[in-house]
Amino acid sequence: MPRHRDPCSPKVVHRTARVGLRLTRGQRRRLVGLLVSAGDVWACVLEVNAWRRARQNAPLAGYQALCRELAAAGPGCFGELDSAGARSVLRRYSDAWFTAAARRKNGNLSARFPRRRRRMTPVRWYHGRFELAGRRLRIPVARGCPPLWLRLDRDLPYLPGQVRSVTLLYDAGRPWVDVTAEVPVTVYPAGAGPDPAQVAGVDLGIIHPYAVAAPDGQALLVSGRAIRAEHHMHLTDTKARHRAVARRAPKPGQRGSRRWRRHRRRQRLVEARHRRRIRQAQHEAARTVIGWAVARRIGTLAVGDPRGVLGIDAGRRHNRRTRNWRVGHLIAALRDKAELAGIMVTLTDERGTSSTCPGCGRGVPKPPGRVFCCPRCGLSGHRDLIAAANIAGRVPGGITPAVTTAGVTHRRAGTHLPGVSSARRDPRRRLHHGVARGSPGRHLPAPSAASAGRGVARPTARTS
């Protein structure tokens, strides 16, 4: 539950950063034991409610009732897990139960109550229960157990006084810590902050994650081709891994060999690394948009919501593109950073925005390429920026800006990805012609050492 704050205190937002841990074998074993003990607490709640359901009694779902059951169980029932960590598991179960109940009450019968066991469950400790000193973190344990100090693998992006909670979890074969902090909203000098009357339209896409059109004719295009290349290389690498171990795959019901289990663990690590890369690249793109908007004092971002097209079956290839798009994360990342900067984000319908001329307002067949051209008034421009201009005009108080080619700012997302810079080669991309540089597509053979100074010899026609 959020703590009570003074109404006169500065406005804050809550942000979470995931931090890795540098562990010894003993520390890793103790952390896994804490997560397994939390899974035992979750399983006990499931069994208690299963018994009550068999007897046709009301389930125990309230947080206070679950805490009373935990207190009646006595200390020392769940290994090194302390009572505060166990109560965080009960809070997680209670929130999941009431969320499912509210969704079913609203007519969503596909919502399910929490009835699945978990081997490991995340554990959360709030301010005052843990100790943070630089890169060292002390996690509370049960009474009588030795203290558990951990070392973080990087500095936290928050001040120590801003940290409100830490969450221990297990992802992709290793423990992590999620650090949640209260971050104050940016305060600007008088006359320098974002103006709510300045409305900019934002169009979300796959090739360009964000296309922004400002009311003064300025525009921003954030290229996501590096993100798309990362998806392509990850798909190719995953297929190659599956082909390499297809003969060693166990049959359904078999446990598999140790070699197979090592392959599965390595596969989970690769999947998690791919997800982290894409998430970081999308955060970089959202940060670019917010920085650009703050520099132009834009106070409202009208974002076109394209999530209505996600349920359309458009074929195997396009379905994979929309699945990798992660449009919900794009909206969430933009909204979080806009809230921290004091910018308001509103969602609007984006249907037909890329096929409507902002000059004459008539419908135009959607262009197959990236250039929009109206056959009636002759207006031309980038298709995504045309859509962003139309989105800005659909918000109350917004106007449809006139985007010019000279006022477009181009930025790239995912500059940290391997293969984007020549200084960091992607190990998944094979070298073409040894050390020869060039396009990975079809092209002529590399020149030999003898003909290096005379150009490339053209292949001659084969004689019979």
DRENDO-1510 file (C-alpha; in Angstrom, 1 decimal, always signed):
<recs>
REC; n; res; u; v; w
REC; 1; MET; +0.0; +0.0; +0.0 .
REC; 2; PRO; +1.4; +3.5; -0.8 .
REC; 3; ARG; +2.4; +5.5; +2.3 .
REC; 4; HIS; +0.6; +8.7; +3.3 .
REC; 5; ARG; +2.4; +11.8; +2.2 .
REC; 6; ASP; +2.0; +15.5; +3.1 .
REC; 7; PRO; -0.2; +17.2; +0.5 .
REC; 8; CYS; +2.4; +20.1; +0.5 .
REC; 9; SER; +5.3; +17.8; -0.2 .
REC; 10; PRO; +6.8; +17.6; -3.7 .
REC; 11; LYS; +5.1; +15.3; -6.2 .
REC; 12; VAL; +6.9; +11.9; -6.6 .
REC; 13; VAL; +6.6; +8.9; -8.9 .
REC; 14; HIS; +7.8; +5.3; -8.2 .
REC; 15; ARG; +10.4; +3.8; -10.4 .
REC; 16; THR; +12.0; +0.3; -10.4 .
REC; 17; ALA; +15.4; -0.7; -11.5 .
REC; 18; ARG; +16.6; -4.3; -11.9 .
REC; 19; VAL; +20.1; -4.9; -10.5 .
REC; 20; GLY; +22.2; -8.1; -10.8 .
REC; 21; LEU; +24.1; -9.7; -7.9 .
REC; 22; ARG; +27.7; -10.9; -7.5 .
REC; 23; LEU; +27.3; -14.0; -5.4 .
REC; 24; THR; +29.3; -16.8; -3.9 .
REC; 25; ARG; +28.0; -20.3; -4.0 .
REC; 26; GLY; +26.8; -20.1; -0.4 .
REC; 27; GLN; +25.0; -16.8; -1.0 .
REC; 28; ARG; +23.3; -18.2; -4.1 .
REC; 29; ARG; +22.2; -21.3; -2.2 .
REC; 30; ARG; +20.7; -19.2; +0.6 .
REC; 31; LEU; +18.9; -16.9; -1.9 .
REC; 32; VAL; +17.4; -19.9; -3.7 .
REC; 33; GLY; +16.3; -21.2; -0.4 .
REC; 34; LEU; +14.5; -18.0; +0.4 .
REC; 35; LEU; +12.7; -18.1; -2.9 .
REC; 36; VAL; +11.7; -21.8; -2.5 .
REC; 37; SER; +10.5; -21.0; +1.1 .
REC; 38; ALA; +8.3; -18.2; -0.4 .
REC; 39; GLY; +7.0; -20.8; -2.9 .
REC; 40; ASP; +6.1; -23.0; +0.1 .
REC; 41; VAL; +4.1; -20.1; +1.6 .
REC; 42; TRP; +2.2; -19.8; -1.7 .
REC; 43; ALA; +1.6; -23.5; -1.8 .
REC; 44; CYS; +0.3; -23.5; +1.7 .
REC; 45; VAL; -2.3; -20.8; +0.9 .
REC; 46; LEU; -3.4; -22.8; -2.1 .
REC; 47; GLU; -3.9; -26.0; -0.1 .
REC; 48; VAL; -5.8; -24.2; +2.7 .
REC; 49; ASN; -8.2; -22.7; +0.1 .
REC; 50; ALA; -8.5; -26.0; -1.6 .
REC; 51; TRP; -9.7; -27.6; +1.7 .
REC; 52; ARG; -12.1; -24.8; +2.3 .
REC; 53; ARG; -13.4; -25.1; -1.3 .
REC; 54; ALA; -14.0; -28.8; -0.8 .
REC; 55; ARG; -16.0; -28.1; +2.3 .
REC; 56; GLN; -17.9; -25.3; +0.5 .
REC; 57; ASN; -16.5; -22.6; +2.8 .
REC; 58; ALA; -15.5; -19.1; +1.8 .
REC; 59; PRO; -11.9; -18.8; +0.7 .
REC; 60; LEU; -9.2; -17.0; +2.6 .
REC; 61; ALA; -8.3; -14.1; +0.3 .
REC; 62; GLY; -8.0; -11.0; +2.6 .
REC; 63; TYR; -4.6; -9.9; +3.6 .
REC; 64; GLN; -5.5; -9.7; +7.3 .
REC; 65; ALA; -7.0; -13.1; +7.4 .
REC; 66; LEU; -4.0; -14.7; +5.7 .
REC; 67; CYS; -1.7; -12.9; +8.2 .
REC; 68; ARG; -3.6; -14.4; +11.1 .
REC; 69; GLU; -3.2; -17.9; +9.6 .
REC; 70; LEU; +0.5; -17.2; +9.3 .
REC; 71; ALA; +0.8; -16.1; +12.9 .
REC; 72; ALA; -1.0; -19.2; +14.1 .
REC; 73; ALA; +1.5; -21.4; +12.2 .
REC; 74; GLY; +4.3; -20.2; +14.5 .
REC; 75; PRO; +7.9; -19.2; +13.8 .
REC; 76; GLY; +10.4; -21.4; +12.0 .
REC; 77; CYS; +8.0; -23.0; +9.5 .
REC; 78; PHE; +9.6; -21.7; +6.3 .
REC; 79; GLY; +13.4; -21.9; +6.8 .
REC; 80; GLU; +15.3; -18.7; +6.7 .
REC; 81; LEU; +12.3; -16.6; +5.4 .
REC; 82; ASP; +11.3; -14.0; +7.9 .
REC; 83; SER; +7.7; -12.9; +8.7 .
REC; 84; ALA; +8.0; -9.7; +6.6 .
REC; 85; GLY; +9.0; -11.7; +3.6 .
REC; 86; ALA; +6.2; -14.3; +4.1 .
REC; 87; ARG; +3.7; -11.5; +4.5 .
REC; 88; SER; +4.8; -10.0; +1.1 .
REC; 89; VAL; +3.9; -13.4; -0.5 .
REC; 90; LEU; +0.5; -13.2; +1.2 .
REC; 91; ARG; +0.0; -9.7; -0.1 .
REC; 92; ARG; +0.9; -10.9; -3.6 .
REC; 93; TYR; -1.7; -13.7; -3.4 .
REC; 94; SER; -4.4; -11.4; -2.0 .
REC; 95; ASP; -3.8; -8.8; -4.8 .
REC; 96; ALA; -4.0; -11.5; -7.5 .
REC; 97; TRP; -7.2; -13.0; -6.0 .
REC; 98; PHE; -9.1; -9.7; -5.8 .
REC; 99; THR; -7.8; -8.6; -9.3 .
REC; 100; ALA; -9.2; -11.8; -10.8 .
REC; 101; ALA; -12.5; -11.3; -8.9 .
REC; 102; ALA; -12.8; -7.7; -10.2 .
REC; 103; ARG; -12.2; -8.8; -13.7 .
REC; 104; ARG; -14.8; -11.6; -13.5 .
REC; 105; LYS; -17.3; -9.2; -12.0 .
REC; 106; ASN; -16.8; -6.9; -15.0 .
REC; 107; GLY; -17.6; -9.7; -17.4 .
REC; 108; ASN; -14.2; -11.1; -18.2 .
REC; 109; LEU; -14.8; -14.8; -17.5 .
REC; 110; SER; -11.3; -15.8; -18.8 .
REC; 111; ALA; -9.7; -14.4; -15.6 .
REC; 112; ARG; -8.6; -17.2; -13.3 .
REC; 113; PHE; -8.0; -17.2; -9.6 .
REC; 114; PRO; -4.5; -18.0; -8.4 .
REC; 115; ARG; -4.4; -21.8; -8.1 .
REC; 116; ARG; -1.1; -22.8; -9.7 .
REC; 117; ARG; +1.8; -23.8; -7.6 .
REC; 118; ARG; +5.2; -22.0; -7.9 .
REC; 119; ARG; +8.5; -23.5; -7.0 .
REC; 120; MET; +9.9; -20.0; -6.3 .
REC; 121; THR; +8.0; -16.8; -5.6 .
REC; 122; PRO; +9.4; -13.3; -5.4 .
REC; 123; VAL; +9.9; -11.8; -2.0 .
REC; 124; ARG; +9.6; -8.1; -1.2 .
REC; 125; TRP; +10.9; -6.1; +1.8 .
REC; 126; TYR; +9.9; -2.5; +2.5 .
REC; 127; HIS; +11.8; +0.4; +3.9 .
REC; 128; GLY; +13.2; -0.2; +7.4 .
REC; 129; ARG; +13.6; -4.0; +6.9 .
REC; 130; PHE; +16.7; -4.0; +4.7 .
REC; 131; GLU; +20.0; -2.1; +4.8 .
REC; 132; LEU; +21.7; -0.5; +1.8 .
REC; 133; ALA; +25.2; +0.8; +1.9 .
REC; 134; GLY; +26.7; +1.7; -1.5 .
REC; 135; ARG; +26.8; -1.5; -3.5 .
REC; 136; ARG; +26.1; -3.7; -0.4 .
REC; 137; LEU; +22.6; -4.9; +0.5 .
REC; 138; ARG; +21.6; -6.7; +3.6 .
REC; 139; ILE; +18.5; -8.9; +3.3 .
REC; 140; PRO; +16.5; -9.7; +6.4 .
REC; 141; VAL; +16.3; -13.4; +7.4 .
REC; 142; ALA; +14.6; -15.3; +10.2 .
REC; 143; ARG; +15.7; -14.9; +13.8 .
REC; 144; GLY; +18.8; -17.0; +14.7 .
REC; 145; CYS; +20.1; -17.2; +11.1 .
REC; 146; PRO; +23.4; -15.5; +10.1 .
REC; 147; PRO; +23.1; -12.1; +8.4 .
REC; 148; LEU; +22.9; -12.2; +4.6 .
REC; 149; TRP; +24.9; -9.4; +2.9 .
REC; 150; LEU; +24.9; -9.2; -0.9 .
REC; 151; ARG; +27.0; -7.3; -3.4 .
REC; 152; LEU; +25.3; -5.5; -6.3 .
REC; 153; ASP; +26.9; -5.6; -9.7 .
REC; 154; ARG; +26.4; -1.8; -10.4 .
REC; 155; ASP; +25.5; +1.4; -8.7 .
REC; 156; LEU; +21.9; +2.2; -8.1 .
REC; 157; PRO; +20.4; +5.0; -10.2 .
REC; 158; TYR; +18.6; +6.4; -7.1 .
REC; 159; LEU; +19.8; +8.0; -3.9 .
REC; 160; PRO; +19.8; +5.8; -0.8 .
REC; 161; GLY; +17.1; +7.9; +0.8 .
REC; 162; GLN; +14.7; +7.4; -2.1 .
REC; 163; VAL; +14.7; +3.6; -2.0 .
REC; 164; ARG; +11.4; +2.3; -0.6 .
REC; 165; SER; +11.5; -1.5; -1.2 .
REC; 166; VAL; +13.7; -4.3; -2.6 .
REC; 167; THR; +12.3; -7.4; -4.3 .
REC; 168; LEU; +14.2; -10.7; -4.6 .
REC; 169; LEU; +13.3; -12.7; -7.7 .
REC; 170; TYR; +14.7; -15.4; -10.0 .
REC; 171; ASP; +14.9; -14.9; -13.7 .
REC; 172; ALA; +16.7; -16.8; -16.5 .
REC; 173; GLY; +18.7; -19.0; -14.1 .
REC; 174; ARG; +20.0; -16.3; -11.7 .
REC; 175; PRO; +18.7; -14.2; -8.8 .
REC; 176; TRP; +18.0; -10.5; -9.3 .
REC; 177; VAL; +17.0; -7.6; -7.1 .
REC; 178; ASP; +14.3; -5.1; -8.1 .
REC; 179; VAL; +14.9; -1.7; -6.3 .
REC; 180; THR; +11.9; +0.6; -6.1 .
REC; 181; ALA; +12.4; +4.2; -5.3 .
REC; 182; GLU; +10.4; +7.5; -4.9 .
REC; 183; VAL; +11.7; +9.9; -7.6 .
REC; 184; PRO; +10.6; +13.5; -7.5 .
REC; 185; VAL; +9.0; +15.0; -10.6 .
REC; 186; THR; +11.2; +17.5; -12.4 .
REC; 187; VAL; +10.6; +21.1; -11.4 .
REC; 188; TYR; +11.3; +23.7; -14.0 .
REC; 189; PRO; +12.0; +27.5; -13.6 .
REC; 190; ALA; +9.1; +29.9; -14.2 .
REC; 191; GLY; +8.3; +30.0; -17.9 .
REC; 192; ALA; +10.6; +27.1; -18.9 .
REC; 193; GLY; +8.4; +24.1; -18.1 .
REC; 194; PRO; +6.2; +22.1; -20.5 .
REC; 195; ASP; +3.1; +23.9; -21.7 .
REC; 196; PRO; -0.1; +21.8; -21.6 .
REC; 197; ALA; -1.5; +23.8; -24.6 .
REC; 198; GLN; +1.4; +22.5; -26.8 .
REC; 199; VAL; +0.1; +19.2; -28.2 .
REC; 200; ALA; +2.3; +16.8; -30.2 .
REC; 201; GLY; +1.1; +13.7; -32.0 .
REC; 202; VAL; +3.0; +10.4; -31.6 .
REC; 203; ASP; +2.6; +7.5; -34.0 .
REC; 204; LEU; +3.9; +4.1; -32.9 .
REC; 205; GLY; +5.4; +1.7; -35.5 .
REC; 206; ILE; +7.8; -1.2; -36.0 .
REC; 207; ILE; +10.4; +0.4; -38.2 .
REC; 208; HIS; +10.1; +3.7; -36.4 .
REC; 209; PRO; +9.0; +3.1; -32.7 .
REC; 210; TYR; +8.2; +6.7; -32.3 .
REC; 211; ALA; +7.3; +9.4; -34.9 .
REC; 212; VAL; +6.5; +12.7; -33.3 .
REC; 213; ALA; +5.0; +15.8; -35.0 .
REC; 214; ALA; +5.1; +19.1; -33.0 .
REC; 215; PRO; +2.7; +22.1; -33.5 .
REC; 216; ASP; +5.5; +24.3; -34.8 .
REC; 217; GLY; +6.3; +22.1; -37.8 .
REC; 218; GLN; +9.2; +20.3; -36.2 .
REC; 219; ALA; +9.2; +16.5; -36.2 .
REC; 220; LEU; +11.2; +13.6; -34.7 .
REC; 221; LEU; +11.8; +10.2; -36.2 .
REC; 222; VAL; +13.3; +7.5; -34.0 .
REC; 223; SER; +14.6; +4.6; -36.1 .
REC; 224; GLY; +14.2; +1.1; -34.8 .
REC; 225; ARG; +16.0; -0.8; -37.5 .
REC; 226; ALA; +18.6; -1.9; -35.0 .
REC; 227; ILE; +15.8; -3.4; -32.9 .
REC; 228; ARG; +14.4; -5.2; -35.9 .
REC; 229; ALA; +17.9; -6.5; -36.8 .
REC; 230; GLU; +18.2; -7.8; -33.3 .
REC; 231; HIS; +14.9; -9.7; -33.6 .
REC; 232; HIS; +16.0; -11.2; -36.9 .
REC; 233; MET; +19.4; -12.3; -35.6 .
REC; 234; HIS; +17.9; -13.8; -32.5 .
REC; 235; LEU; +15.3; -15.8; -34.6 .
REC; 236; THR; +18.1; -17.1; -36.8 .
REC; 237; ASP; +20.3; -18.0; -33.8 .
REC; 238; THR; +17.3; -19.8; -32.1 .
REC; 239; LYS; +16.5; -21.8; -35.2 .
REC; 240; ALA; +20.2; -22.8; -35.5 .
REC; 241; ARG; +20.3; -24.0; -31.9 .
REC; 242; HIS; +17.1; -26.0; -32.4 .
REC; 243; ARG; +18.5; -27.8; -35.4 .
REC; 244; ALA; +21.8; -28.5; -33.6 .
REC; 245; VAL; +20.1; -30.3; -30.7 .
REC; 246; ALA; +17.1; -31.8; -32.4 .
REC; 247; ARG; +18.5; -35.3; -32.2 .
REC; 248; ARG; +19.2; -35.0; -28.5 .
REC; 249; ALA; +15.8; -33.7; -27.6 .
REC; 250; PRO; +14.0; -36.0; -25.0 .
REC; 251; LYS; +10.7; -37.5; -25.8 .
REC; 252; PRO; +7.6; -36.2; -24.0 .
REC; 253; GLY; +7.6; -37.4; -20.4 .
REC; 254; GLN; +11.4; -37.9; -20.3 .
REC; 255; ARG; +13.6; -35.8; -18.0 .
REC; 256; GLY; +16.5; -35.4; -20.5 .
REC; 257; SER; +20.2; -35.8; -20.1 .
REC; 258; ARG; +22.5; -33.4; -18.3 .
REC; 259; ARG; +23.7; -32.2; -21.6 .
REC; 260; TRP; +20.2; -31.4; -22.6 .
REC; 261; ARG; +19.5; -29.6; -19.4 .
REC; 262; ARG; +22.6; -27.4; -19.9 .
REC; 263; HIS; +21.4; -26.6; -23.4 .
REC; 264; ARG; +18.0; -25.5; -21.9 .
REC; 265; ARG; +19.7; -23.4; -19.3 .
REC; 266; ARG; +21.8; -21.7; -22.0 .
REC; 267; GLN; +18.7; -21.1; -24.1 .
REC; 268; ARG; +16.9; -19.4; -21.2 .
REC; 269; LEU; +20.0; -17.2; -20.6 .
REC; 270; VAL; +20.0; -16.2; -24.3 .
REC; 271; GLU; +16.2; -15.5; -24.3 .
REC; 272; ALA; +16.6; -13.3; -21.2 .
REC; 273; ARG; +19.5; -11.4; -22.7 .
REC; 274; HIS; +17.5; -10.8; -25.9 .
REC; 275; ARG; +14.6; -9.4; -23.8 .
REC; 276; ARG; +16.9; -7.1; -21.9 .
REC; 277; ARG; +18.4; -5.7; -25.1 .
REC; 278; ILE; +15.0; -5.0; -26.6 .
REC; 279; ARG; +13.7; -3.5; -23.4 .
REC; 280; GLN; +16.7; -1.2; -23.0 .
REC; 281; ALA; +16.5; -0.1; -26.7 .
REC; 282; GLN; +12.8; +0.8; -26.3 .
REC; 283; HIS; +13.6; +2.8; -23.1 .
REC; 284; GLU; +16.3; +4.7; -25.0 .
REC; 285; ALA; +13.8; +5.6; -27.7 .
REC; 286; ALA; +11.3; +6.8; -25.1 .
REC; 287; ARG; +14.0; +8.9; -23.4 .
REC; 288; THR; +14.9; +10.5; -26.7 .
REC; 289; VAL; +11.2; +11.5; -27.3 .
REC; 290; ILE; +10.8; +13.0; -23.9 .
REC; 291; GLY; +14.1; +14.9; -24.1 .
REC; 292; TRP; +13.1; +16.3; -27.5 .
REC; 293; ALA; +9.6; +17.3; -26.2 .
REC; 294; VAL; +11.0; +19.0; -23.1 .
REC; 295; ALA; +13.4; +21.1; -25.2 .
REC; 296; ARG; +10.4; +22.4; -27.2 .
REC; 297; ARG; +8.1; +22.9; -24.1 .
REC; 298; ILE; +5.5; +20.3; -25.3 .
REC; 299; GLY; +3.2; +19.6; -22.4 .
REC; 300; THR; +0.8; +17.0; -24.0 .
REC; 301; LEU; +1.6; +13.9; -26.1 .
REC; 302; ALA; -1.3; +12.4; -28.1 .
REC; 303; VAL; -0.3; +8.8; -28.7 .
REC; 304; GLY; -2.2; +6.7; -31.2 .
REC; 305; ASP; -3.2; +3.4; -29.7 .
REC; 306; PRO; -2.7; +0.6; -32.3 .
REC; 307; ARG; -3.4; -2.3; -30.0 .
REC; 308; GLY; -6.7; -3.0; -31.9 .
REC; 309; VAL; -4.7; -4.6; -34.8 .
REC; 310; LEU; -2.8; -7.1; -32.6 .
REC; 311; GLY; -5.7; -9.6; -32.7 .
REC; 312; ILE; -5.9; -9.7; -36.5 .
REC; 313; ASP; -4.5; -12.8; -38.1 .
REC; 314; ALA; -2.3; -11.5; -40.9 .
REC; 315; GLY; -0.1; -14.5; -41.6 .
REC; 316; ARG; +2.8; -16.2; -39.9 .
REC; 317; ARG; +5.4; -13.6; -40.7 .
REC; 318; HIS; +3.4; -10.5; -39.9 .
REC; 319; ASN; +2.0; -12.1; -36.7 .
REC; 320; ARG; +5.6; -12.6; -35.6 .
REC; 321; ARG; +6.4; -8.9; -36.3 .
REC; 322; THR; +3.4; -7.7; -34.3 .
REC; 323; ARG; +4.3; -10.1; -31.4 .
REC; 324; ASN; +7.9; -8.7; -31.3 .
REC; 325; TRP; +6.6; -5.1; -31.5 .
REC; 326; ARG; +5.8; -4.9; -27.8 .
REC; 327; VAL; +3.5; -1.9; -28.3 .
REC; 328; GLY; +2.3; -2.1; -24.7 .
REC; 329; HIS; +5.8; -1.6; -23.4 .
REC; 330; LEU; +6.4; +1.3; -25.8 .
REC; 331; ILE; +3.3; +3.1; -24.4 .
REC; 332; ALA; +4.3; +2.3; -20.8 .
REC; 333; ALA; +7.9; +3.4; -21.2 .
REC; 334; LEU; +6.8; +6.7; -22.8 .
REC; 335; ARG; +4.1; +7.3; -20.2 .
REC; 336; ASP; +6.5; +6.7; -17.3 .
REC; 337; LYS; +9.2; +9.0; -18.6 .
REC; 338; ALA; +6.6; +11.6; -19.5 .
REC; 339; GLU; +5.2; +11.5; -16.0 .
REC; 340; LEU; +8.6; +12.1; -14.5 .
REC; 341; ALA; +9.2; +15.1; -16.8 .
REC; 342; GLY; +5.7; +16.6; -16.1 .
REC; 343; ILE; +4.2; +15.8; -19.5 .
REC; 344; MET; +0.7; +14.5; -19.9 .
REC; 345; VAL; +0.1; +11.5; -22.2 .
REC; 346; THR; -3.3; +10.8; -23.8 .
REC; 347; LEU; -4.3; +7.8; -25.9 .
REC; 348; THR; -6.5; +8.2; -29.0 .
REC; 349; ASP; -7.7; +6.1; -31.9 .
REC; 350; GLU; -5.1; +6.0; -34.7 .
REC; 351; ARG; -7.2; +4.3; -37.3 .
REC; 352; GLY; -6.9; +5.8; -40.8 .
REC; 353; THR; -4.3; +8.4; -39.7 .
REC; 354; SER; -1.6; +7.2; -42.2 .
REC; 355; SER; -4.0; +7.2; -45.1 .
REC; 356; THR; -5.6; +10.6; -44.5 .
REC; 357; CYS; -4.2; +13.8; -46.0 .
REC; 358; PRO; -3.7; +16.5; -43.2 .
REC; 359; GLY; -3.9; +19.2; -45.8 .
REC; 360; CYS; -7.2; +18.6; -47.5 .
REC; 361; GLY; -8.6; +16.0; -45.1 .
REC; 362; ARG; -9.4; +13.4; -47.8 .
REC; 363; GLY; -8.7; +9.7; -47.7 .
REC; 364; VAL; -5.7; +8.5; -49.7 .
REC; 365; PRO; -4.8; +4.9; -50.5 .
REC; 366; LYS; -2.1; +3.8; -48.0 .
REC; 367; PRO; +1.3; +4.0; -49.7 .
REC; 368; PRO; +3.3; +0.9; -50.0 .
REC; 369; GLY; +6.5; +2.7; -49.1 .
REC; 370; ARG; +7.5; +5.3; -46.5 .
REC; 371; VAL; +6.5; +8.4; -48.6 .
REC; 372; PHE; +3.0; +9.8; -48.4 .
REC; 373; CYS; +1.7; +11.7; -51.4 .
REC; 374; CYS; -1.8; +13.2; -51.9 .
REC; 375; PRO; -2.9; +13.2; -55.5 .
REC; 376; ARG; -5.4; +16.0; -54.9 .
REC; 377; CYS; -3.5; +18.7; -53.0 .
REC; 378; GLY; +0.1; +17.5; -53.7 .
REC; 379; LEU; +1.1; +17.2; -50.1 .
REC; 380; SER; +4.0; +14.8; -49.5 .
REC; 381; GLY; +5.9; +13.7; -46.5 .
REC; 382; HIS; +7.0; +10.8; -44.4 .
REC; 383; ARG; +4.0; +8.4; -43.8 .
REC; 384; ASP; +4.6; +8.0; -40.1 .
REC; 385; LEU; +4.9; +11.8; -39.6 .
REC; 386; ILE; +1.7; +12.3; -41.5 .
REC; 387; ALA; +0.0; +9.9; -39.2 .
REC; 388; ALA; +1.5; +11.7; -36.1 .
REC; 389; ALA; +0.2; +15.0; -37.4 .
REC; 390; ASN; -3.3; +13.6; -37.9 .
REC; 391; ILE; -3.2; +12.1; -34.3 .
REC; 392; ALA; -2.4; +15.5; -32.9 .
REC; 393; GLY; -5.5; +17.0; -34.5 .
REC; 394; ARG; -7.8; +14.3; -32.9 .
REC; 395; VAL; -7.1; +15.5; -29.3 .
REC; 396; PRO; -9.3; +18.3; -27.9 .
REC; 397; GLY; -7.2; +21.5; -28.1 .
REC; 398; GLY; -4.7; +20.0; -30.6 .
REC; 399; ILE; -4.1; +21.2; -34.1 .
REC; 400; THR; -2.8; +19.3; -37.2 .
REC; 401; PRO; +0.7; +20.6; -37.7 .
REC; 402; ALA; +2.3; +21.1; -41.1 .
REC; 403; VAL; +5.4; +18.9; -41.1 .
REC; 404; THR; +8.2; +19.9; -43.4 .
REC; 405; THR; +11.2; +17.9; -44.5 .
REC; 406; ALA; +13.7; +20.5; -43.2 .
REC; 407; GLY; +12.4; +20.3; -39.7 .
REC; 408; VAL; +12.7; +16.6; -39.2 .
REC; 409; THR; +15.2; +15.3; -36.6 .
REC; 410; HIS; +16.5; +11.8; -37.0 .
REC; 411; ARG; +17.6; +9.6; -34.1 .
REC; 412; ARG; +18.4; +5.9; -33.7 .
REC; 413; ALA; +17.4; +3.5; -30.9 .
REC; 414; GLY; +19.5; +0.6; -29.8 .
REC; 415; THR; +22.9; +2.0; -30.3 .
REC; 416; HIS; +24.2; -0.4; -27.6 .
REC; 417; LEU; +23.1; -3.5; -29.6 .
REC; 418; PRO; +25.9; -5.6; -31.0 .
REC; 419; GLY; +26.5; -5.0; -34.7 .
REC; 420; VAL; +25.3; -1.4; -34.7 .
REC; 421; SER; +28.8; +0.0; -34.3 .
REC; 422; SER; +31.8; -1.2; -36.1 .
REC; 423; ALA; +33.6; -1.4; -32.8 .
REC; 424; ARG; +31.3; -4.2; -31.5 .
REC; 425; ARG; +30.8; -7.1; -33.9 .
REC; 426; ASP; +27.7; -9.3; -33.5 .
REC; 427; PRO; +29.0; -12.8; -32.8 .
REC; 428; ARG; +25.8; -14.3; -34.3 .
REC; 429; ARG; +26.5; -12.7; -37.7 .
REC; 430; ARG; +28.9; -14.7; -39.8 .
REC; 431; LEU; +31.7; -13.0; -41.6 .
REC; 432; HIS; +31.4; -12.8; -45.4 .
REC; 433; HIS; +34.5; -13.5; -47.4 .
REC; 434; GLY; +36.8; -13.7; -44.4 .
REC; 435; VAL; +37.8; -10.1; -43.5 .
REC; 436; ALA; +36.3; -8.5; -46.6 .
REC; 437; ARG; +33.8; -5.8; -45.9 .
REC; 438; GLY; +30.5; -5.4; -47.7 .
REC; 439; SER; +26.8; -6.3; -47.8 .
REC; 440; PRO; +25.8; -9.7; -46.4 .
REC; 441; GLY; +23.5; -10.2; -49.5 .
REC; 442; ARG; +24.4; -11.6; -52.9 .
REC; 443; HIS; +27.4; -9.9; -54.4 .
REC; 444; LEU; +30.5; -10.8; -56.3 .
REC; 445; PRO; +33.4; -12.8; -54.8 .
REC; 446; ALA; +36.0; -10.9; -52.8 .
REC; 447; PRO; +39.0; -9.7; -54.8 .
REC; 448; SER; +42.1; -11.8; -54.5 .
REC; 449; ALA; +45.5; -10.5; -53.4 .
REC; 450; ALA; +46.8; -10.5; -57.0 .
REC; 451; SER; +44.0; -8.3; -58.3 .
REC; 452; ALA; +43.7; -6.0; -55.3 .
REC; 453; GLY; +45.0; -3.0; -57.2 .
REC; 454; ARG; +43.2; -3.7; -60.5 .
REC; 455; GLY; +39.6; -4.0; -59.3 .
REC; 456; VAL; +37.3; -7.0; -59.2 .
REC; 457; ALA; +37.4; -9.4; -62.2 .
REC; 458; ARG; +34.0; -10.0; -63.7 .
REC; 459; PRO; +33.0; -13.6; -64.1 .
REC; 460; THR; +33.1; -14.7; -67.7 .
REC; 461; ALA; +30.5; -16.8; -69.5 .
REC; 462; ARG; +30.9; -20.5; -69.3 .
REC; 463; THR; +31.8; -22.2; -72.6 .
REC; 464; SER; +30.6; -25.6; -73.5 .
</recs>
